[in-house]
Amino acid sequence: MNTQAVKDRMREKKISGPMMAKELGMDQSTYYRKMQKNGDEFSALDLMVFKRVLEMDDTTAINFLLS
């Protein structure tokens, strides 16, 4: 995951870390730990939530979430 690009997109959409953690159904500390590890520990379902919440089309999602 390109965590910097995801964080930038979150800022654009005015979505905070705590808001994203809630959407993902996880504790904030778990969310931040996974982000610190370059997003490698997020599940495929988590990535689908990122895509939906950040309103990404398929191409953007691939570039941001699978890079």
N, C-alpha and C positions, 0 to 999 in steps of 0.2 A: 504494500500500500504506500502510496505517496502521501505520507502523513501531512507534509507541509501544504500540499495542494488541497487536501481534505480540510485542513484548518482554515485555509484561505476561503474555501467555498462556504464553510460554516459561518465565517465572518460576514461574507456577502449576504447570506440568507438569515443573518442575525440569530444563529443557533449556537447556544453556549455548550460547553462540555457537559455540565450537569443536565441540560435539556436532552442532549444526544444520549447520555447514559440512561436517562429515563426511557427514551424511545427504544433503546436496545434492551431494556429490562434488566439492567445490571447496576451494581453499585458504582458510584463515581470513581472510587479508588480502583476498581477493576477496569473501568473504561480507560482511565489515565495510564495504568500499568500497561495495558495492551497498546495504547498509542505510543508509549515510550519504546516499545519493542517493535516499532515500525509497522504496527498493525498486523503482524504475522499471526497473532493468536485469535483474531476475529474469525468467527465461523462464516460459512457461506450465507447462512440466514442473517447474520449480522451485516454482511455486506449488502444484502438486499434491503435491509432497513436503511443503511446509509444512502443507498441509491434513491429510495423513496423519499426520505426526509430531505435530502439535499436536492431533490428534483433534477436528477441527472438522466440524460438520455443514455442509451446503451454504449455509445462510443465514449462519452465522457466517463461513465462508470468504469469501463475497461481501463482507460488511461489513468484514472485516479486510484481505483481500488485494486487493480490487479498488476500494477507496475512495481 
